[in-house]
Amino acid sequence: MNISEQNYLHNLDGKIGLAGVPSDFVDLVLTDPPYGIADGAKLTKTKGQIVSTKQAWGNDFQDRWEHIGSYYQWLKPLLGTKHTPKTKIQKI
């Protein structure tokens, strides 16, 4: 894996791909967990049946994130802020 290129995407298992990456090198980690899993009203289709997202995923998602802390060594330090507009949107 050539990590000297800028803006290069790798589609592979994180543990395998990060083995050759130096510490404090990664700017962003993009994940695709089952968002809204706690919302029982969200539906998905599995094995030909429509079920809630929680039924389809069970606790598998939570179990996979058990060791998420081990990935922090590759992330660059980051400071962020959240800005919320104070103006209210009104219908005209």
Distance bins in CASP14 RR format, pairs under 12 A and 6 or more apart:
PFRMAT RR
TARGET T0000
AUTHOR 0000-0000-0000
RMODE 2
METHOD distances of the structure
MODEL  1
1 8 0 0 0 0 1 0 0 0 0 0 0
1 9 0 0 0 0 0 1 0 0 0 0 0
1 10 1 0 0 1 0 0 0 0 0 0 0
1 11 0 0 0 0 0 1 0 0 0 0 0
1 12 0 0 0 0 1 0 0 0 0 0 0
1 14 0 0 0 0 0 1 0 0 0 0 0
1 16 0 0 0 0 1 0 0 0 0 0 0
1 17 1 0 0 1 0 0 0 0 0 0 0
1 18 0 0 0 0 1 0 0 0 0 0 0
1 19 0 0 0 0 1 0 0 0 0 0 0
1 20 1 0 0 1 0 0 0 0 0 0 0
1 21 0 0 0 0 1 0 0 0 0 0 0
2 8 1 0 0 1 0 0 0 0 0 0 0
2 10 0 0 0 0 1 0 0 0 0 0 0
2 17 0 0 0 0 0 1 0 0 0 0 0
2 20 0 0 0 0 0 1 0 0 0 0 0
2 21 0 0 0 0 0 1 0 0 0 0 0
3 9 0 0 0 0 0 1 0 0 0 0 0
3 10 0 0 0 0 1 0 0 0 0 0 0
3 17 0 0 0 0 1 0 0 0 0 0 0
3 18 0 0 0 0 0 1 0 0 0 0 0
3 19 0 0 0 0 0 1 0 0 0 0 0
3 20 1 0 0 1 0 0 0 0 0 0 0
3 21 1 0 1 0 0 0 0 0 0 0 0
3 22 1 0 0 1 0 0 0 0 0 0 0
3 25 1 0 0 1 0 0 0 0 0 0 0
3 26 0 0 0 0 1 0 0 0 0 0 0
3 74 0 0 0 0 0 1 0 0 0 0 0
4 20 0 0 0 0 0 1 0 0 0 0 0
4 21 0 0 0 0 0 1 0 0 0 0 0
4 22 0 0 0 0 0 1 0 0 0 0 0
4 25 0 0 0 0 0 1 0 0 0 0 0
6 25 0 0 0 0 0 1 0 0 0 0 0
6 27 0 0 0 0 0 1 0 0 0 0 0
7 27 0 0 0 0 1 0 0 0 0 0 0
7 28 0 0 0 0 0 1 0 0 0 0 0
8 17 0 0 0 0 0 1 0 0 0 0 0
8 21 0 0 0 0 0 1 0 0 0 0 0
8 25 0 0 0 0 0 1 0 0 0 0 0
8 26 0 0 0 0 0 1 0 0 0 0 0
8 27 0 0 0 0 0 1 0 0 0 0 0
9 17 0 0 0 0 0 1 0 0 0 0 0
9 28 0 0 0 0 0 1 0 0 0 0 0
9 29 0 0 0 0 0 1 0 0 0 0 0
9 30 0 0 0 0 1 0 0 0 0 0 0
10 16 0 0 0 0 1 0 0 0 0 0 0
10 17 1 0 0 1 0 0 0 0 0 0 0
10 18 0 0 0 0 1 0 0 0 0 0 0
10 19 0 0 0 0 0 1 0 0 0 0 0
10 20 0 0 0 0 0 1 0 0 0 0 0
10 21 0 0 0 0 1 0 0 0 0 0 0
10 26 0 0 0 0 0 1 0 0 0 0 0
10 29 0 0 0 0 0 1 0 0 0 0 0
10 30 0 0 0 0 0 1 0 0 0 0 0
11 17 0 0 0 0 0 1 0 0 0 0 0
11 30 0 0 0 0 0 1 0 0 0 0 0
11 32 0 0 0 0 0 1 0 0 0 0 0
12 18 0 0 0 0 1 0 0 0 0 0 0
12 19 0 0 0 0 0 1 0 0 0 0 0
12 20 0 0 0 0 0 1 0 0 0 0 0
12 21 0 0 0 0 0 1 0 0 0 0 0
13 19 0 0 0 0 1 0 0 0 0 0 0
13 64 0 0 0 0 0 1 0 0 0 0 0
14 20 0 0 0 0 0 1 0 0 0 0 0
14 21 0 0 0 0 1 0 0 0 0 0 0
14 26 0 0 0 0 0 1 0 0 0 0 0
14 29 0 0 0 0 1 0 0 0 0 0 0
14 30 0 0 0 0 0 1 0 0 0 0 0
14 31 0 0 0 0 0 1 0 0 0 0 0
14 64 0 0 0 0 0 1 0 0 0 0 0
14 67 0 0 0 0 0 1 0 0 0 0 0
14 68 0 0 0 0 0 1 0 0 0 0 0
14 70 0 0 0 0 0 1 0 0 0 0 0
14 71 1 0 0 1 0 0 0 0 0 0 0
14 74 0 0 0 0 1 0 0 0 0 0 0
15 21 0 0 0 0 0 1 0 0 0 0 0
15 64 0 0 0 0 0 1 0 0 0 0 0
15 67 0 0 0 0 1 0 0 0 0 0 0
15 68 0 0 0 0 0 1 0 0 0 0 0
15 70 0 0 0 0 1 0 0 0 0 0 0
15 71 0 0 0 0 1 0 0 0 0 0 0
15 74 0 0 0 0 0 1 0 0 0 0 0
17 25 0 0 0 0 0 1 0 0 0 0 0
17 26 0 0 0 0 0 1 0 0 0 0 0
17 29 0 0 0 0 0 1 0 0 0 0 0
17 71 0 0 0 0 0 1 0 0 0 0 0
17 74 0 0 0 0 1 0 0 0 0 0 0
18 25 0 0 0 0 1 0 0 0 0 0 0
18 26 1 0 0 1 0 0 0 0 0 0 0
18 29 0 0 0 0 1 0 0 0 0 0 0
18 70 0 0 0 0 1 0 0 0 0 0 0
18 71 1 0 0 1 0 0 0 0 0 0 0
18 72 0 0 0 0 0 1 0 0 0 0 0
18 73 0 0 0 0 1 0 0 0 0 0 0
18 74 1 0 1 0 0 0 0 0 0 0 0
18 75 0 0 0 0 0 1 0 0 0 0 0
19 73 0 0 0 0 0 1 0 0 0 0 0
19 74 0 0 0 0 0 1 0 0 0 0 0
20 26 0 0 0 0 0 1 0 0 0 0 0
20 73 0 0 0 0 0 1 0 0 0 0 0
20 74 0 0 0 0 1 0 0 0 0 0 0
21 27 0 0 0 0 0 1 0 0 0 0 0
21 29 0 0 0 0 0 1 0 0 0 0 0
21 71 0 0 0 0 0 1 0 0 0 0 0
21 73 0 0 0 0 1 0 0 0 0 0 0
21 74 1 0 1 0 0 0 0 0 0 0 0
21 75 0 0 0 0 0 1 0 0 0 0 0
21 76 0 0 0 0 0 1 0 0 0 0 0
22 73 0 0 0 0 1 0 0 0 0 0 0
22 74 1 0 0 1 0 0 0 0 0 0 0
22 75 0 0 0 0 0 1 0 0 0 0 0
22 76 0 0 0 0 0 1 0 0 0 0 0
23 71 0 0 0 0 0 1 0 0 0 0 0
23 72 0 0 0 0 1 0 0 0 0 0 0
23 73 1 0 1 0 0 0 0 0 0 0 0
23 74 1 0 0 1 0 0 0 0 0 0 0
23 75 0 0 0 0 1 0 0 0 0 0 0
23 76 0 0 0 0 1 0 0 0 0 0 0
23 77 0 0 0 0 0 1 0 0 0 0 0
24 72 0 0 0 0 1 0 0 0 0 0 0
24 73 1 0 0 1 0 0 0 0 0 0 0
24 74 1 0 0 1 0 0 0 0 0 0 0
24 75 1 0 0 1 0 0 0 0 0 0 0
24 76 1 0 1 0 0 0 0 0 0 0 0
24 77 1 0 0 1 0 0 0 0 0 0 0
24 78 0 0 0 0 0 1 0 0 0 0 0
25 71 0 0 0 0 0 1 0 0 0 0 0
25 73 0 0 0 0 1 0 0 0 0 0 0
25 74 1 0 1 0 0 0 0 0 0 0 0
25 75 0 0 0 0 1 0 0 0 0 0 0
25 76 1 0 0 1 0 0 0 0 0 0 0
25 77 0 0 0 0 0 1 0 0 0 0 0
26 71 0 0 0 0 1 0 0 0 0 0 0
26 72 0 0 0 0 1 0 0 0 0 0 0
26 73 0 0 0 0 1 0 0 0 0 0 0
26 74 1 0 1 0 0 0 0 0 0 0 0
26 75 1 0 1 0 0 0 0 0 0 0 0
26 76 1 0 0 1 0 0 0 0 0 0 0
26 77 0 0 0 0 0 1 0 0 0 0 0
26 78 0 0 0 0 0 1 0 0 0 0 0
27 74 0 0 0 0 0 1 0 0 0 0 0
27 75 1 0 0 1 0 0 0 0 0 0 0
27 76 1 0 1 0 0 0 0 0 0 0 0
27 77 0 0 0 0 0 1 0 0 0 0 0
27 78 0 0 0 0 1 0 0 0 0 0 0
28 74 0 0 0 0 0 1 0 0 0 0 0
28 75 0 0 0 0 1 0 0 0 0 0 0
28 76 0 0 0 0 1 0 0 0 0 0 0
28 78 0 0 0 0 1 0 0 0 0 0 0
29 68 0 0 0 0 1 0 0 0 0 0 0
29 69 0 0 0 0 0 1 0 0 0 0 0
29 71 1 0 0 1 0 0 0 0 0 0 0
29 72 0 0 0 0 1 0 0 0 0 0 0
29 74 0 0 0 0 1 0 0 0 0 0 0
29 75 1 0 0 1 0 0 0 0 0 0 0
29 76 0 0 0 0 0 1 0 0 0 0 0
29 78 0 0 0 0 0 1 0 0 0 0 0
31 61 0 0 0 0 0 1 0 0 0 0 0
31 64 0 0 0 0 0 1 0 0 0 0 0
31 65 0 0 0 0 1 0 0 0 0 0 0
31 68 0 0 0 0 1 0 0 0 0 0 0
31 71 0 0 0 0 0 1 0 0 0 0 0
32 61 0 0 0 0 0 1 0 0 0 0 0
32 64 0 0 0 0 0 1 0 0 0 0 0
33 53 0 0 0 0 0 1 0 0 0 0 0
33 57 0 0 0 0 1 0 0 0 0 0 0
33 60 0 0 0 0 0 1 0 0 0 0 0
33 61 1 0 1 0 0 0 0 0 0 0 0
33 62 0 0 0 0 1 0 0 0 0 0 0
33 64 0 0 0 0 1 0 0 0 0 0 0
33 65 1 0 0 1 0 0 0 0 0 0 0
33 68 0 0 0 0 0 1 0 0 0 0 0
34 40 0 0 0 0 0 1 0 0 0 0 0
34 42 0 0 0 0 1 0 0 0 0 0 0
34 43 0 0 0 0 0 1 0 0 0 0 0
34 44 0 0 0 0 1 0 0 0 0 0 0
34 46 0 0 0 0 0 1 0 0 0 0 0
34 52 0 0 0 0 0 1 0 0 0 0 0
34 53 1 0 1 0 0 0 0 0 0 0 0
34 54 0 0 0 0 1 0 0 0 0 0 0
34 55 0 0 0 0 0 1 0 0 0 0 0
34 56 1 0 0 1 0 0 0 0 0 0 0
34 57 1 0 1 0 0 0 0 0 0 0 0
34 58 0 0 0 0 1 0 0 0 0 0 0
34 59 0 0 0 0 0 1 0 0 0 0 0
34 60 0 0 0 0 1 0 0 0 0 0 0
34 61 1 0 1 0 0 0 0 0 0 0 0
34 62 0 0 0 0 0 1 0 0 0 0 0
34 64 0 0 0 0 0 1 0 0 0 0 0
34 65 0 0 0 0 0 1 0 0 0 0 0
35 42 0 0 0 0 1 0 0 0 0 0 0
35 44 0 0 0 0 0 1 0 0 0 0 0
35 53 0 0 0 0 1 0 0 0 0 0 0
35 57 0 0 0 0 0 1 0 0 0 0 0
35 61 0 0 0 0 0 1 0 0 0 0 0
36 42 1 0 1 0 0 0 0 0 0 0 0
36 43 0 0 0 0 0 1 0 0 0 0 0
36 44 0 0 0 0 0 1 0 0 0 0 0
36 52 0 0 0 0 0 1 0 0 0 0 0
36 53 1 0 0 1 0 0 0 0 0 0 0
36 54 0 0 0 0 1 0 0 0 0 0 0
36 56 0 0 0 0 0 1 0 0 0 0 0
36 57 0 0 0 0 1 0 0 0 0 0 0
36 61 0 0 0 0 0 1 0 0 0 0 0
37 44 0 0 0 0 1 0 0 0 0 0 0
37 52 0 0 0 0 1 0 0 0 0 0 0
37 53 1 0 1 0 0 0 0 0 0 0 0
37 54 1 0 1 0 0 0 0 0 0 0 0
37 55 0 0 0 0 0 1 0 0 0 0 0
37 56 0 0 0 0 1 0 0 0 0 0 0
37 57 1 0 1 0 0 0 0 0 0 0 0
37 58 0 0 0 0 1 0 0 0 0 0 0
37 59 0 0 0 0 1 0 0 0 0 0 0
37 60 0 0 0 0 1 0 0 0 0 0 0
37 61 1 0 0 1 0 0 0 0 0 0 0
37 62 0 0 0 0 1 0 0 0 0 0 0
37 64 0 0 0 0 0 1 0 0 0 0 0
37 65 0 0 0 0 0 1 0 0 0 0 0
38 52 0 0 0 0 0 1 0 0 0 0 0
38 53 0 0 0 0 1 0 0 0 0 0 0
38 54 1 0 0 1 0 0 0 0 0 0 0
38 57 0 0 0 0 0 1 0 0 0 0 0
38 58 0 0 0 0 0 1 0 0 0 0 0
38 59 0 0 0 0 0 1 0 0 0 0 0
38 61 0 0 0 0 0 1 0 0 0 0 0
38 62 0 0 0 0 0 1 0 0 0 0 0
39 52 0 0 0 0 1 0 0 0 0 0 0
39 53 1 0 0 1 0 0 0 0 0 0 0
39 54 0 0 0 0 1 0 0 0 0 0 0
39 57 0 0 0 0 0 1 0 0 0 0 0
40 51 0 0 0 0 1 0 0 0 0 0 0
40 52 1 0 1 0 0 0 0 0 0 0 0
40 53 1 0 0 1 0 0 0 0 0 0 0
40 54 1 0 1 0 0 0 0 0 0 0 0
40 55 0 0 0 0 1 0 0 0 0 0 0
40 56 0 0 0 0 0 1 0 0 0 0 0
40 57 0 0 0 0 0 1 0 0 0 0 0
40 58 0 0 0 0 0 1 0 0 0 0 0
41 51 0 0 0 0 0 1 0 0 0 0 0
41 52 1 0 0 1 0 0 0 0 0 0 0
41 53 0 0 0 0 1 0 0 0 0 0 0
41 54 0 0 0 0 1 0 0 0 0 0 0
41 55 0 0 0 0 0 1 0 0 0 0 0
42 50 0 0 0 0 0 1 0 0 0 0 0
42 51 0 0 0 0 0 1 0 0 0 0 0
42 52 1 0 0 1 0 0 0 0 0 0 0
42 53 1 0 1 0 0 0 0 0 0 0 0
42 54 0 0 0 0 1 0 0 0 0 0 0
42 55 0 0 0 0 0 1 0 0 0 0 0
42 56 0 0 0 0 1 0 0 0 0 0 0
42 57 0 0 0 0 0 1 0 0 0 0 0
43 49 0 0 0 0 0 1 0 0 0 0 0
43 50 1 0 1 0 0 0 0 0 0 0 0
43 51 1 0 0 1 0 0 0 0 0 0 0
43 52 1 0 0 1 0 0 0 0 0 0 0
43 53 1 0 0 1 0 0 0 0 0 0 0
43 54 0 0 0 0 0 1 0 0 0 0 0
43 55 0 0 0 0 1 0 0 0 0 0 0
43 56 0 0 0 0 1 0 0 0 0 0 0
44 50 1 0 0 1 0 0 0 0 0 0 0
44 51 1 0 0 1 0 0 0 0 0 0 0
44 52 1 0 0 1 0 0 0 0 0 0 0
44 53 1 0 1 0 0 0 0 0 0 0 0
44 54 0 0 0 0 1 0 0 0 0 0 0
44 55 0 0 0 0 1 0 0 0 0 0 0
44 56 1 0 1 0 0 0 0 0 0 0 0
44 57 0 0 0 0 1 0 0 0 0 0 0
44 58 0 0 0 0 0 1 0 0 0 0 0
45 51 1 0 0 1 0 0 0 0 0 0 0
45 52 0 0 0 0 0 1 0 0 0 0 0
45 53 0 0 0 0 0 1 0 0 0 0 0
45 55 0 0 0 0 0 1 0 0 0 0 0
45 56 0 0 0 0 1 0 0 0 0 0 0
46 52 0 0 0 0 0 1 0 0 0 0 0
46 53 0 0 0 0 1 0 0 0 0 0 0
46 54 0 0 0 0 0 1 0 0 0 0 0
46 55 1 0 0 1 0 0 0 0 0 0 0
46 56 1 0 1 0 0 0 0 0 0 0 0
46 57 0 0 0 0 1 0 0 0 0 0 0
46 58 0 0 0 0 0 1 0 0 0 0 0
47 55 0 0 0 0 0 1 0 0 0 0 0
47 56 0 0 0 0 1 0 0 0 0 0 0
48 56 0 0 0 0 0 1 0 0 0 0 0
49 55 0 0 0 0 1 0 0 0 0 0 0
49 56 0 0 0 0 1 0 0 0 0 0 0
50 56 0 0 0 0 1 0 0 0 0 0 0
51 57 0 0 0 0 1 0 0 0 0 0 0
51 58 0 0 0 0 0 1 0 0 0 0 0
52 58 0 0 0 0 1 0 0 0 0 0 0
53 60 0 0 0 0 0 1 0 0 0 0 0
53 61 0 0 0 0 1 0 0 0 0 0 0
54 60 0 0 0 0 0 1 0 0 0 0 0
54 61 0 0 0 0 1 0 0 0 0 0 0
54 62 0 0 0 0 0 1 0 0 0 0 0
57 63 0 0 0 0 0 1 0 0 0 0 0
57 64 0 0 0 0 0 1 0 0 0 0 0
58 64 0 0 0 0 0 1 0 0 0 0 0
59 65 0 0 0 0 0 1 0 0 0 0 0
59 66 0 0 0 0 0 1 0 0 0 0 0
60 66 0 0 0 0 0 1 0 0 0 0 0
61 68 0 0 0 0 0 1 0 0 0 0 0
62 68 0 0 0 0 0 1 0 0 0 0 0
65 71 0 0 0 0 0 1 0 0 0 0 0
68 75 0 0 0 0 0 1 0 0 0 0 0
69 75 0 0 0 0 1 0 0 0 0 0 0
72 78 0 0 0 0 0 1 0 0 0 0 0
END
